[in-house]
């Protein structure tokens, strides 16, 4: 049977594709303009079309994964990744490029909703935080890989190569998923206890299997159908919290850096190659810090990490805006690089991995795929807003004020975490569900 480490790596490969397609457009934009004329609106559209597709991908993927299974849906997503990459690579017009990015968006939305669910359900309780964080690690590796590819093809302005090489990991995922087992919680629901036990033997001890099987059966006894659970009074508040939580991750500023860092750096006076090389540095730090986060995420409370991240990110944005105000944008290139790098360090250590860990933890077994899909839809909506309006906002107001807006959003996110977000570390998915039910003093969904 397949090694459990390989299961986790292959399962998280969708995150690498997500990160690659998010990051590659930042460098490609510098050269797409030479072949396909872009205005500030169409530039935002090329970036945001992926996120628009992701809204639909994440919305549909949840219910589909509850019906088809996590594994089968990941295979379908890998096919969509391949098709979207090829369409975008060979685009001859804005319309075709947007269409390719839109198709990629369906896959991005689907993977961002299903991969965390799959990893969370495959992992034993004591390792769930670190293993679920693999999704974020693979996203950061995908972003870094895209930056390296961008830099490699900067000399020939090869934006088609930048986008097109994303087909390689999508084919690897397509092949690899055929060797992956199905989620034990989905198997228990549709194929019975023995099927779930066979898969759980790969990642759990006999005692852990018995305990989790008992909890899953008890929760399954309390629950009804997916849509019944989704519309239940006890789940509605936590679903709203999950959606707001997911959206905050995208609108606190990180995507403005991922999508537009080279553009920001060139406007501040750096050359194309230097600007893209600077993003490689940021991407490398993003990966390294995420690895550190994975090592400690099961040792520190989730909420504490989020609050530390908010303080660091808000501070770096305020300091950067103050320097731009004092010395001007043209003289602030390396200050901007330093502050944005600091922002990414705090994001990668906290909000980056923690959101992907907590979203599946918040929702019940019967509706975990669908509920996580809905929350991820909101996440994609937040990313869409940043992608579409950031270049337009910077044309209307100074970039220092744009980043101060992100700082204000960071403060709101911090207050939200303090007041509304439950702590989930060190508890089984079923224990979390029982507590959420008790909050509304009801036993039945």
C-alpha positions in Angstrom: 0.0 0.0 0.0 1.2 3.6 -0.7 3.4 5.2 1.9 1.6 7.7 4.1 4.1 10.5 3.5 3.6 10.1 -0.2 -0.2 10.3 0.3 0.2 13.7 2.0 2.6 15.0 -0.6 0.4 14.0 -3.5 -2.7 15.2 -1.7 -1.1 18.6 -1.3 0.1 18.8 -4.9 -3.1 20.7 -5.8 -1.8 23.4 -3.5 1.4 23.7 -5.5 -0.7 24.2 -8.7 -2.8 26.8 -6.9 0.4 28.7 -5.8 2.0 28.4 -9.3 -1.0 29.9 -11.1 -1.4 32.6 -8.5 2.3 33.7 -8.7 3.2 33.2 -12.3 1.0 36.0 -13.6 3.0 38.6 -11.6 6.0 38.2 -13.8 4.1 37.3 -17.0 2.2 40.6 -16.9 5.4 42.5 -17.5 5.7 40.9 -20.9 2.1 40.0 -21.9 1.6 43.7 -22.6 4.1 43.5 -25.4 2.0 41.0 -27.3 -1.5 41.7 -26.0 -2.3 45.3 -25.2 -3.7 45.8 -21.6 -5.3 48.7 -19.8 -5.4 48.9 -16.0 -8.9 47.3 -16.2 -7.9 44.4 -18.5 -4.7 43.9 -16.5 -6.8 43.4 -13.4 -9.2 41.3 -15.4 -6.5 38.9 -16.5 -5.4 38.5 -12.9 -8.9 38.4 -11.4 -10.5 36.0 -14.0 -8.7 33.2 -12.3 -10.3 34.2 -9.0 -13.7 34.6 -10.6 -13.5 31.0 -11.9 -12.3 30.0 -8.4 -15.5 31.3 -6.9 -17.5 28.8 -9.0 -14.9 26.0 -8.6 -14.9 26.2 -4.8 -18.7 26.6 -4.7 -19.3 23.4 -6.8 -16.4 21.3 -5.5 -17.7 21.0 -1.9 -21.0 19.2 -2.8 -19.3 17.2 -5.6 -16.7 16.0 -3.2 -19.4 14.8 -0.7 -21.0 12.9 -3.6 -18.1 11.7 -5.7 -15.4 11.4 -3.1 -12.3 13.6 -2.4 -10.0 11.4 -4.5 -12.1 11.3 -7.7 -12.7 15.1 -7.6 -9.0 15.8 -7.2 -8.4 13.8 -10.4 -11.0 15.8 -12.3 -9.4 19.0 -11.0 -6.0 18.0 -12.4 -7.5 17.6 -15.8 -9.1 21.1 -15.6 -5.7 22.5 -14.5 -4.1 21.0 -17.7 -6.8 22.3 -20.0 -6.7 25.8 -18.5 -2.9 26.0 -18.7 -2.8 25.1 -22.4 -5.6 27.6 -23.3 -3.8 30.5 -21.5 -0.4 29.5 -22.9 -1.5 29.7 -26.5 -3.7 32.8 -26.1 -3.7 35.4 -28.9 -6.1 37.9 -27.4 -7.3 39.2 -24.1 -10.5 37.2 -24.4 -8.6 33.9 -24.9 -6.2 34.7 -22.1 -9.1 35.5 -19.7 -10.9 32.3 -20.8 -7.8 30.2 -20.0 -7.4 31.9 -16.6 -11.1 31.4 -16.0 -10.7 27.6 -16.6 -7.7 27.6 -14.3 -9.8 29.3 -11.7 -12.3 26.4 -11.6 -9.4 24.1 -10.8 -7.8 26.6 -8.3 -11.2 27.0 -6.5 -11.7 23.2 -6.4 -8.3 22.4 -5.1 -8.3 25.1 -2.4 -11.6 23.7 -1.1 -10.9 20.0 -1.3 -7.2 19.6 -0.6 -7.4 20.9 3.0 -10.4 18.7 3.6 -8.6 15.6 2.3 -5.5 16.3 4.3 -7.5 17.1 7.4 -9.5 13.9 7.2 -6.4 11.7 6.4 -4.4 13.0 9.3 -4.6 11.7 12.9 -5.6 14.4 15.5 -2.1 15.0 17.0 -0.6 15.6 13.5 -3.6 17.3 11.8 -2.3 20.9 12.1 1.1 20.2 10.6 -0.2 17.9 7.9 -3.0 20.2 7.0 -0.5 23.0 6.7 1.2 21.0 3.9 -1.4 22.6 1.6 -0.1 26.1 2.5 3.5 24.9 2.2 2.8 23.6 -1.3 1.1 26.9 -2.2 4.2 28.8 -1.2 6.4 26.4 -3.1 4.2 26.8 -6.1 4.5 30.6 -5.8 8.3 30.4 -5.4 8.5 28.0 -8.4 6.6 30.4 -10.5 8.9 33.3 -9.5 11.9 31.2 -10.4 10.4 30.3 -13.8 9.5 34.0 -14.4 13.1 35.0 -13.7 14.5 32.2 -15.9 12.5 33.4 -18.9 12.8 37.2 -18.3 15.7 37.5 -20.8 13.5 36.3 -23.7 10.3 37.8 -22.3 8.9 34.3 -22.5 5.6 34.7 -20.8 4.1 31.7 -22.6 6.8 29.5 -21.2 6.1 30.9 -17.7 2.5 30.0 -17.9 2.8 26.8 -19.9 5.2 25.0 -17.6 2.4 24.7 -15.1 1.2 21.8 -17.1 3.9 19.5 -15.7 2.7 19.4 -12.0 -0.9 19.1 -13.2 0.0 15.9 -15.1 2.0 14.6 -12.1 -1.1 15.2 -9.9 -3.3 13.4 -12.5 -1.1 10.3 -12.4 -0.4 10.5 -8.6 -4.0 10.7 -7.5 -4.7 7.2 -9.0 -2.5 5.8 -6.3 -4.0 7.8 -3.4 -6.7 6.3 -1.0 -10.0 7.8 -0.4 -10.8 9.8 2.8 -11.7 7.5 5.6 -14.6 9.7 6.7 -16.1 9.7 3.2 -15.6 5.9 3.1 -17.4 5.4 6.4 -20.3 7.4 5.1 -20.6 5.6 1.7 -18.8 2.3 2.0 -19.0 1.3 5.6 -16.7 0.8 8.6 -14.3 -1.8 7.2 -13.4 0.4 4.2 -12.6 3.3 6.5 -10.5 1.1 8.8 -8.4 -0.2 5.9 -7.3 3.4 5.0 -6.9 4.5 8.6 -4.4 1.8 9.2 -1.9 3.7 6.9 -1.8 6.8 9.2 -3.1 5.7 12.6 -2.5 3.3 15.5 -5.1 0.7 16.4 -6.1 2.7 19.4 -6.5 5.9 17.4 -8.6 4.0 14.8 -11.0 2.6 17.4 -11.4 6.0 19.1 -12.0 7.9 15.8 -14.3 5.3 14.4 -16.5 5.4 17.5 -16.6 9.3 17.3 -17.4 9.3 13.6 -20.3 6.8 14.1 -21.7 8.8 16.9 -21.6 12.0 15.0 -23.0 10.3 11.9 -25.9 9.1 14.1 -26.7 12.7 15.1 -26.4 14.1 11.6 -28.8 14.0 8.7 -28.1 14.9 5.0 -25.6 17.4 3.8 -28.1 20.2 3.0 -30.0 19.6 6.2 -26.8 20.1 8.2 -25.8 23.2 6.1 -29.2 24.8 6.8 -29.3 23.9 10.5 -29.4 26.6 13.2 -26.4 25.4 15.0 -24.1 25.4 12.0 -25.2 28.7 10.5 -23.2 31.0 12.9 -20.0 29.0 12.4 -20.5 28.9 8.6 -20.7 32.7 8.6 -17.6 32.9 10.9 -15.7 30.5 8.5 -16.6 32.6 5.5 -15.5 35.9 7.1 -12.3 34.2 8.4 -11.5 32.9 4.9 -12.2 36.3 3.2 -10.0 38.1 5.7 -7.0 36.0 4.7 -7.2 37.3 1.2 -8.0 41.0 1.8 -5.4 41.8 4.4 -2.9 42.5 1.6 -0.9 39.4 0.8 -2.4 38.9 -2.7 -1.5 42.5 -3.7 2.1 41.4 -3.1 1.8 38.0 -4.8 0.0 39.4 -7.9 1.6 42.8 -8.3 5.0 42.8 -6.5 7.1 43.1 -9.7 4.8 45.9 -11.0 5.2 47.7 -7.6 9.0 47.3 -7.7 9.4 48.5 -11.3 7.2 51.6 -10.4 9.6 52.2 -7.5 12.5 52.3 -9.9 13.8 48.7 -10.1 14.5 47.1 -13.5 12.4 44.1 -14.7 15.0 41.5 -13.9 15.8 43.0 -10.4 12.1 43.3 -9.7 11.4 39.7 -10.5 14.5 38.6 -8.6 13.3 40.5 -5.6 10.0 38.4 -5.7 12.2 35.3 -5.8 13.7 36.4 -2.5 10.3 37.0 -1.0 9.0 33.7 -2.3 12.0 31.8 -0.8 11.4 33.4 2.6 7.7 32.5 2.3 8.6 28.8 1.9 11.2 28.8 4.7 8.9 30.5 7.2 6.0 28.2 6.2 8.2 25.2 7.0 8.9 26.6 10.4 5.2 27.2 10.9 4.4 23.6 10.1 6.9 22.5 12.8 5.2 24.5 15.6 1.6 24.8 14.5 0.5 21.8 16.7 2.3 23.3 19.7 0.8 26.8 19.8 -2.8 27.8 19.9 -4.2 28.8 16.5 -5.7 32.0 17.7 -2.4 33.2 19.3 -0.6 32.6 16.0 -3.2 34.6 14.1 -3.0 37.6 16.5 0.8 37.6 16.3 0.5 37.7 12.5 -1.9 40.6 12.5 0.4 42.7 14.7 3.4 42.1 12.4 1.6 42.6 9.1 -0.2 45.8 10.2 3.1 47.2 11.6 5.0 46.5 8.4 2.4 48.2 6.2 2.2 51.3 8.4 6.0 51.6 8.4 6.2 51.2 4.6 3.5 53.8 4.0 5.2 56.2 6.4 8.5 55.9 4.5 6.9 56.4 1.1 5.2 59.5 2.5 8.5 60.9 3.8 10.9 60.1 1.0 8.6 59.4 -2.0 7.9 56.2 -4.0 10.9 56.6 -6.3 13.3 56.6 -3.4 11.7 53.8 -1.4 12.3 50.7 -3.6 14.4 48.8 -1.1 12.4 50.0 1.9 9.3 48.6 0.1 11.1 45.3 -0.6 12.0 45.0 3.1 8.6 45.9 4.5 6.8 43.6 2.1 9.2 40.8 3.0 8.5 41.4 6.7 4.7 41.3 5.9 5.2 37.9 4.1 7.2 36.5 7.0 4.3 37.2 9.5 1.7 36.0 7.0 3.6 32.8 6.2 4.1 32.1 9.9 0.4 32.6 10.8 -2.5 33.5 8.6 -1.1 31.6 5.6 -1.2 28.0 7.1 -3.6 28.5 10.0 -6.6 29.4 7.8 -6.2 26.2 5.7 -5.9 24.1 8.9 -8.9 25.6 10.7 -11.5 25.8 8.0 -12.0 22.0 7.8 -11.8 21.8 11.6 -14.7 24.2 12.0 -17.3 22.1 10.0 -19.1 18.8 10.7 -18.3 15.5 8.9 -21.6 15.3 7.0 -21.1 18.7 5.4 -17.3 19.3 5.7 -16.7 19.3 1.9 -19.7 21.5 1.1 -19.1 23.9 4.0 -15.4 24.3 3.3 -16.3 24.9 -0.3 -18.6 27.7 0.7 -16.0 29.3 2.9 -13.4 28.9 0.1 -15.8 30.6 -2.3 -15.7 33.6 0.0 -11.9 33.3 0.2 -11.8 33.4 -3.7 -14.2 36.4 -3.7 -11.8 38.3 -1.4 -8.9 37.4 -3.6 -10.9 38.5 -6.7 -11.6 41.9 -5.2 -7.9 42.5 -4.5 -6.8 41.3 -7.9 -9.3 43.4 -9.8 -9.2 46.7 -7.9 -5.6 47.0 -6.7 -4.2 48.3 -10.1 -7.3 50.6 -10.4 -7.0 51.9 -6.9 -3.3 52.8 -7.4 -4.2 54.9 -10.4 -6.7 56.9 -8.3 -4.9 57.2 -4.9 -1.3 56.9 -3.8 0.0 53.4 -3.1 0.8 54.4 0.4 -2.9 54.9 1.1 -3.8 51.6 -0.5 -1.5 49.8 1.9 -2.9 51.8 4.8 -6.3 50.4 3.8 -4.9 46.9 4.0 -3.5 47.8 7.5 -7.0 48.9 8.6 -8.4 45.6 7.4 -5.7 43.8 9.4 -6.9 45.5 12.5 -10.5 44.4 11.8 -9.3 40.9 11.2 -7.5 40.9 14.6 -10.7 42.0 16.4 -12.7 39.3 14.6 -10.3 36.6 15.7 -10.4 37.7 19.3 -14.2 37.9 19.5 -15.6 35.2 17.2 -13.1 32.5 16.3 -13.1 29.2 18.4 -9.8 27.5 19.4 -9.4 24.1 17.7 -5.9 22.9 18.5 -5.4 19.4 20.1 -9.0 18.3 19.6 -10.5 15.7 17.2 -12.8 16.9 14.4 -15.7 15.1 16.2 -14.9 16.8 19.5 -15.0 20.2 17.8 -18.3 19.4 16.2 -19.9 18.3 19.5 -18.9 21.7 21.1 -20.4 23.6 18.2 -23.6 21.7 18.6 -23.7 22.4 22.4 -23.2 26.2 21.7 -26.8 26.3 20.4 -28.0 23.7 22.9 -29.2 21.3 20.2 -28.4 17.7 19.5 -29.9 17.4 16.0 -28.7 19.1 12.9 
